[in-house]
Amino acid sequence: MAIFRGLSAFPITPADHNGRVETDALGNLLTRLIDASVQSIGLLGSTGTYAYLSRAERERAIKSAAECTGGDVPLIVGVGALRTDEAVALAKDAARFGADALLLAPVSYTPLTEEEVYQHYRAVAGATELPLCIYNNPGTTHFGFSVALLERLAWATNITAVKMPLPADGDVSADLRRLGDALPDGFLIGYSGDWGSAAAMLSGADAWFSVVGGILPEPAMNLTRVAMAGDADATKRIDARFQPLWDLFKQFGSLRVVYAVANALSLTPAQPPRPILPLDVKDQDRVVTALEGLL
Amino acid sequence: MAIFRGLSAFPITPADHNGRVETDALGNLLTRLIDASVQSIGLLGSTGTYAYLSRAERERAIKSAAECTGGDVPLIVGVGALRTDEAVALAKDAARFGADALLLAPVSYTPLTEEEVYQHYRAVAGATELPLCIYNNPGTTHFGFSVALLERLAWATNITAVKMPLPADGDVSADLRRLGDALPDGFLIGYSGDWGSAAAMLSGADAWFSVVGGILPEPAMNLTRVAMAGDADATKRIDARFQPLWDLFKQFGSLRVVYAVANALSLTPAQPPRPILPLDVKDQDRVVTALEGLL
């Protein structure tokens, strides 16, 4: 599925302190992504704080985004929820309101078994005909997919891609080989973890599921183009400009930093949902400095 | 606060597959706890699947429980939620509908900082006048409290107790000394992790926050009485009867096992919320065998 190739840009979902989505601000963010010709938009990902938004607000965000893209850029919508019936309902909502594809994380409270995650995915994937990308993000869901489970899921009709975390040992090439050997032909493999994604693309990853792409789409597209073309020198040069931002992502978590970027660029005054706190003023200054090399 | 002393029994919250609480079945479970004279009831804890129930269903469960206890047994109500405003609303609901105390876990999706957790607790504790117990359960929330953070929170007016996980090194005595040295006089320290709680009570813990207490209150009260009285021999003897059940708790997670116990005792046919799956039939048989030494 071409929809899961290239730069998938994950914007924040600006909302007020009651969790009501500010659709005008969201529209402004999305317009930047469309103008930069990102390959897809990852709405309501972790960066889009899907876990913190009600079903009704997620509906409003999807409708607003579908109206904004008008079908020009594929819309991937996160449909994760703790309960299987809720995730199924969110998947149906997403299909009804204009999503082109789904992204599903195995959100957990009680730690889940492999069989539980398998059944959960089959239920959600079977709820619509949209292609579905497995969201493997142990840092937030506390569930790590084994290659065997990915393989099992990859045989389901419309489960067509996986969004991987960077491997702990840093060796994306080996990770891609291991996954490629196990997964069916045509099953796409992308990475998140912005600081390692250029290397992942150089190693042959199909997609970059990107936080920075959702807020700084032009620089992220520049990096994507050279990395996807296999130009190691240009990739290294452009990636170096992002380094101060990667350092902040690693220190504070990309979510807090990307809100500070959105604030610094006057794109929205929105803040992350409490309990998540905005960065301190001195760290906001570091964000502004980090942006200087990129704008 | 005496409310956080002794056996705090955490029942499941029977619900149908749509997440609608079955208040009659809940009432039957609670009556068993009252009849066994447990020191408190921990409604809507992790075992009570609070994370999987809507605000409306949590309201129904609290109202039903308050009616059932009639004030005879203190009712501690879990009010955890990902969003601070939701946890505040749940705390106010709990106070309005009959809770005697609150239990708050730092539920997370985006990993939280200490300051974020601090602010979250202050907001929820400040929302009502009920005493609040910190629910330190890194296995589900993926946030572990430092002693320094517990100390900071313990100075808030109505934060009066902590529910601790068993220490990784197994040395509850050392854990209790370290906490006792740091925390204010009168701040109560209890443990969950049923298989280590008898040892914790022998070491001087104030409370046992118990999964098994919510489904087998008589045997759990027997264990509590001898352990709290410091009778090491009797504690060892009674704890040994639970060993087959502890083994199952450790292997499958206590939640899945306790549903199988409830089913085996014909207390309710309810199953855990999907994606959580019931035990296989052969493992259900092991549960029945484990019960033989206890009934």
Interface residues (C-beta under 8 A of the other chain):
Chain A: H17 N18 G19 S46 A51 Y52 L82 R83 T84 D85 P106 V107 Y109 T110 P111 L112 T113 E115 E116 V117 Q119 H120 A123 G139 T140 H142 G253 L255 P272 P273 R274 P275 I276 L277
Chain B: H17 N18 G19 S46 T49 A51 Y52 L82 R83 T84 D85 P106 V107 Y109 T110 P111 L112 T113 E115 E116 V117 Q119 H120 A123 G139 T140 H142 G253 L255 P272 P273 R274 P275 I276 L277
